[in-house]
Amino acid sequence: MNVRYTLQDVVFEWDSQKAAVNLRKHKVRFELACEAFFDPFVCYLDEEIVGTELRERLVGLTTTWLLLYIVYVMRGDVIR
């Protein structure tokens, strides 16, 4: 099941099962990870193509100073 989450008028979407795995593995909720996109000093890294999918990457801080490396895909106006 896909979950949609909006933060500062930006829509994020993820699979609920993947979110549960991520929480167990990395101890980070996707809702918290979304904050890194709004870090004023966010660092966007080179994107990579995996299969036919363009994956973008960033490093940013959450509001609780947690430094995160995030891989995501843009699907229209939605960050996935």
C-alpha positions, 0 to 999 in steps of 0.5 A, spaced: 500 500 500 502 506 498 502 512 503 502 519 501 505 524 505 505 532 504 510 537 507 511 544 506 506 543 500 511 537 497 508 530 496 512 524 498 510 517 496 512 510 499 510 503 500 508 502 507 512 495 507 518 498 504 517 504 510 517 498 515 523 495 513 527 501 512 525 503 520 527 496 522 534 497 518 536 504 519 531 506 525 529 512 520 521 513 519 520 516 512 516 522 515 523 524 518 527 523 512 522 528 508 525 533 512 532 533 509 529 535 502 528 542 506 535 543 509 538 549 506 545 546 505 542 540 502 547 537 497 545 534 491 549 528 488 550 525 481 544 521 479 544 514 477 540 510 472 538 503 475 535 499 469 530 504 466 529 509 472 533 515 474 535 515 481 537 522 484 541 522 491 542 527 496 545 528 503 541 533 508 540 534 515 533 533 519 530 538 524 533 534 529 540 534 526 540 527 523 544 527 517 541 522 512 543 520 505 537 519 501 535 516 494 529 517 491 525 518 484 521 523 481 514 521 479 511 527 476 511 532 482 511 526 487 517 524 490 518 517 491 
